[in-house]
Each structure stands twice: as structure tokens, then as C-alpha cells.
């Protein structure tokens, strides 16, 4: 979660974390990692998702059937 303006560098940093986790920490039997950035400033709520390189599918956690939509995450942050 980030407070303040979302910058291009923030997305790049999250992508770096996602790629690092997949290469160095993730077990072989786990799905690829995604990153979710929740950002809120005074006038706007933004939700962005970063995906692994060449990603063709998104999988939720074993504990969730689906990922929440960007709109659902915005609503949670605004409440």
C-alpha cells in the first residue's frame, strides 16, 4: 500500500520484487507471483497489478477462488 502519488518507479520496483521472488524464493510447485499496488492520495485511489514476464494467466492464492477486481480494491481503500 502506498500513500501519495503513484509513480512509474513504484511499478518498476514492484516488478523487480515479483521477479526476484520468483527466481530466488518461490518453490517450483507454486504459481508465478503477482504484485498488487494499492495507492491512495487526497483525490484519487489507484490499484495496479504487476505480473511476471510473459504471463498469460492470473491465479489467486490457494485460499481465494478469484482475485478482487481493481474496483473492489478501490472501494476497500476508500471505506
Beta strands, then each sheet from edge to edge (+ up, - down):
strand 1: 2-3
strand 2: 35-40
strand 3: 45-50
sheet 1: 1+ 2+ 3-
end
